[in-house]
Amino acid sequence: MFRNRMIITAAVALAFAASLATGAASSAAAQQMGGGQTDKRKLTTIQTAKHDAVEVRFLNLPWGERTFAYLEVGGDDYYSHRNWPFAHLTLSKSATWAGHELAPGDYVLYITPKTATEPMSLTVASFKPGPTGTFLVAGDVFTEVPAGATTIASVPVTFQKEAPVSDHLDIAVAQAGDGADIKVHYGDRWLTQHVTPK
């Protein structure tokens, strides 16, 4: 009788373990098939683009056309009223940007959404990086403008709509004339800003 109880107990334990394994496999399959898809925003990593004295770090954010449209034309209570810090610019030499002087150091580049009275704009603000060396955090697409950031200048910007479409944010830094072009490609939107190191 004791032996029978042991056999029954072992059988129950095996059945329970099998049900857990089956549940885990089903959960994984559901995620792969869309039942519980992983949020791509949480998988973003910090990327780096550099040329000479100009370095740009950014998150490879997944393209969200509807969200970006809120920055361009408004229409959403959250995205239309929130600044979007999308890149960390580091200069190893003093430089000029859009007619403004930039000292060597760290800068946050952020977009301010269009309002009823103001166009969408790009702001360059200096800041002091913390222990991690950047305000960017892998997997955090809602990073705020760094506390204490000092605005250097803001200019109106318009992203050009062109093919091809990228499924994530990509930024390249390349030599151009007397300095470097920072080329932002997000979905089918493009923006180029020129920086001239001295």
N, C-alpha and C positions, 0 to 999 in steps of 0.2 A: 504493500500500500504506500509506504514511504517512497519507494522507487517510482511508483506511478505519479505521485505528487510532484516529484522532481522533474519527471518527463513533461508533465503538463506545464509546470512553471517555466521550463526552458522553452517550450513551444510558444507560450504567451510572449516571452521576452523576444524571441526571434520574430514573431509576428509584429510586435510593436516597433522593433528596429527596422523591419522591412517597410512598415507604413511611414516611418520618418524619412527613410531614404526615398521612397516614392514621392512623398510630399515635397522634399527638397528638389528632386528632379523635375517635378511638375512646375514648381515655382520658377526654376531656372528656365524651363522651356517657355513658360508664360512670358517671362521677361524678354526672351529672344523673339517671341512671336507677337509681342506688342501688348500682352495682357498687363504687364507691369514694367513698361519700358524704363530703362535707366535714363535719368535726366542728363542730357548731353552737356548742359551748362556746368554740371558738377564735375565733369571730366576735363575741363579746360586746364591747360598748362601755360606756364610763362614762356614766351618765345622771345628771341633776341634778333635784331637786325642792326648791322653796324657798317659804317664806312668812315674811315679816318677818325676824326674827332667827334663824330655824331653816332650815338648809340640809342636805339629805341627798344624798350621792352613792352610787351603787351600780352594779353590773353587771347588764345585762338577761339574766341567766342563763336558759337554756332549762329548762323545767319537767321535773323528773324525779320522778315520784310515788314510785317504788320507793326512790330515794335519800333523798327527804325522809322517808319512812316509817321509815328507819333512825334518823333523828334523833329521831323521835317515840316509837318503841317499842324501838329496838335491833335486834340480829340480824345485824350485819355487822361484820367485824373492822376495817374501815377507817372507814367513815362513822359508825359508832356510837361511835367513840372519838376523833373529831376535832372540835375546835371549828370553827364555821362563821362567819367574819367576813363579814357580808353588806352592811354599810353604813358609810359615813363621815359622821358627824354633826358639823356645825360650828355653833357658837353665837356670835353676835356680841354677845350679852348674857348675863349670868348667868341661870340658869333652875332650875326644879325638875323632877324626873322621879321618879315613884313615891316621893315623900317624900324624895328625896335632892337635895342642892344640887350644881349643875353650874356651874363657872366658865366664862366665855367661853373658847372654844378648840376643839380638835379631839378627837373621840371615835370609837372603833371600837365598833360594835354587833355582838355575836356570839352565836350560839346554841351552847349546850353540850347535847349529846344526852342523852336520858333514860338512866339507869342502873338497876340493880336496886334501888338505894336512894334515888336522887334523881330528881326530875322534870326534864323539859327546862326549861332556863332561858335567860333573856336577860341578857347582861352589857353594861354600859356601862363602857368603860375609856378613860382619857385617853392621848393619845400625841402625839409631836412629828413632824409630817410631814417627809419628806425633800425633796430637790430637786424632785420631781415634784408636791409639794403634797398627795399622797394615798398611802395604802398600796395602793389599788386599781390593778390593771394590766389594761388591755384584753386580752381573750383568755385571761386566767389565772384559771380558776375555782377553783384550789386555793391562792389567796393565804392566807398565814398571818396570825395576829394579829400586828400590828407589834411588833417587838422593843422591850422597855422599856415597853410599855403598862402603865398603872397602873389596876387595877380600882377603880371608884368604887362600883358596886353591882351585884348580881345578883338577879333576881326570877324565880320560876317563871312559865312562859308556856304557854298552850295556843292553838294556831291553830284558828280556827273553820273548818269545812268547809262551803263554800257555793258556789253557782253565781254568776256564770259562771266558766268555767275559762280561765285565761290561759296561753298557751304560753311565757311568760317571766316573770321576776321584775319586778314593777313596784311602785314606792313613790311615794306622793303625800303632800304636806304641805299641809294646809289649816287655815284658821282654825277654831277650835272653842272656844267659851266664852272663858275668860280666857287662852287660848294657842293652841297648834297641835296637831293630831292628825297623827301619822306613821302612814299607812295602808299596810301591807305586803300585797301581793296576789301570791301565788305559786301557780300552778296553780289548785286550788280551795281553797287555804288562805288565811285572812285573819287579820291581827293588827293591832290599833290600839294605839298608845302615845301618851300625852298629855304634852306638854312645855309648861311655863308660864314664858315669859320674864318677867323682872322689869323 
